[in-house]
Amino acid sequence: ASDRTLKLPSDGDGTILTTNSSVGKILQVEQTVKTDTFSAQLTQGSLSGDAISLDFTATSSSNRLYITYDLVLGVESGNQRLGATLYVGGSVSSFIGDASSSSQRVSTNGSSYEEWQSQNLAGHALLSNPSTSSTTYSLRISHGNNSQKYVYMNRAANDDGNSYTMRPCSTLTIMEVAA
């Protein structure tokens, strides 16, 4: 630990940290991995209950939460639009699309073209001012067909249990980043 000399140009300006700063460090990481299936019978534009969720407590409300999710969804009758919406503490988060006529406002969307096909829907969100109380972060799913349809997580609609069918998992991860 010897002394160091730092030379700056005469027009140099700024602040030099003289202590070990925690700004930008990852303070904690929590993840839920959903391996079982989930299904909900929904009408167009309605949302399921929490399809995947994670309870998280931030250490400081001045920090930020980096939320990532990767969902695998299927839908009855194929050739359907799918959506997922991020909820914080039981309320819709601010991470949804703008309102436009009667379009569904979701956090992410995709399509499933066949009953035997499932679709990955992934997304990221950087949340400011997180709660320092235990809060449930979740995703709810929807479809865009004008009739009642089943929407599935971690399986396709046509899932007959044969060796050619596949059962993936879905994840929800939250990282607390020091401000």
HELIX and SHEET records of a PDB file:
SHEET    1   A 4 ILE A  26  LYS A  34  0                                        
SHEET    2   A 4 SER A 170  VAL A 177 -1                                        
SHEET    3   A 4 ARG A  64  VAL A  75 -1                                        
SHEET    4   A 4 GLN A 119  SER A 128 -1                                        
SHEET    1   B 5 ILE A  26  LYS A  34  0                                        
SHEET    2   B 5 SER A 170  VAL A 177 -1                                        
SHEET    3   B 5 ARG A  64  VAL A  75 -1                                        
SHEET    4   B 5 LYS A 149  MET A 153 -1                                        
SHEET    5   B 5 PHE A  38  LEU A  42 -1                                        
SHEET    1   C 4 ILE A  52  PHE A  56  0                                        
SHEET    2   C 4 THR A 135  HIS A 143 -1                                        
SHEET    3   C 4 GLN A  80  VAL A  88 -1                                        
SHEET    4   C 4 SER A  91  VAL A  92 -1                                        
SHEET    1   D 4 ILE A  52  PHE A  56  0                                        
SHEET    2   D 4 THR A 135  HIS A 143 -1                                        
SHEET    3   D 4 GLN A  80  VAL A  88 -1                                        
SHEET    4   D 4 THR A 108  SER A 112 -1                                        
END                                                                             
